[in-house]
Amino acid sequence: MDIVTNALVLRSVDYRDSDCVLTLFTENMGILTATAWGCRNRNSVLAAGCQLLCWSEMVLTKQKNLDRYKVKSATSLRDFRGIRKDLEKLALGCYFAEVMTHMNPEGNREPDLLYLTLNCLHALDRMDRPLEQVKASFELRALCLSGFEPMLAGCSICGRKDPEKIRFHPREGHFCCAGCEPARPDSITLDNEVLTCLRYIAWCEPKRILYFPITGVPLRRLSQTVESFFLTQMQRGFRSLDYFHEVYLEEPPE
Ligand SMILES: [Zn+2]
């Protein structure tokens, strides 16, 4: 039986002489594996729609006696060309894809995570946002959608909502005022501006996720804090993140 679904290509691995095995994040069935036969042949009608990080309308069919699907047709809806032409953006896009493959095991339908990924790819492609802002927004919101939302409403000791300086705890996922607790080796001291951004990313409307202004030193702090929180909660590293750090030239803070 044929299945028609929109899908984002998260991973593409060459297989035999001319085929590719794809990891797809589909709108209807979550993440699944599909083989695109002959898609590396010149003039293959599948090639354009099966490219890495391409958002395509696909017709899939289940292969007999296998868990895998076969791609019967693929029509590109958005190819995010601006990402593919820029090494830093491509590295970050591949990191988003690796995170999704890890967070969303096969068979779970997770439309919110899919739309978050598409929004962040759109931002890399078309919106002029700092890469660290897109990265931090993606990581924190992905955690929130997966049940790891940090407690950001107030100090975990006295309940105060807006202290000037806070100590954020990546392992516990909460913060307290700098006055309520001395610094611990594993806490990150932040000012109120970064706390406001963390709350914005965690609580805003999905489509508004990148609509907050931040640059310079506060952006660097936001980026480092969220990455630390993300990796602590995931309890693992990501090869694509290491690669992003290798190729990314940090903009000097103003
Ligand atoms: Zn407090």
Residues whose N, C-alpha, C, O or C-beta is under 5 A from the ligand:
A	BS01	ZN	C155 I157 C158 G159 R160 C176 C177 C180
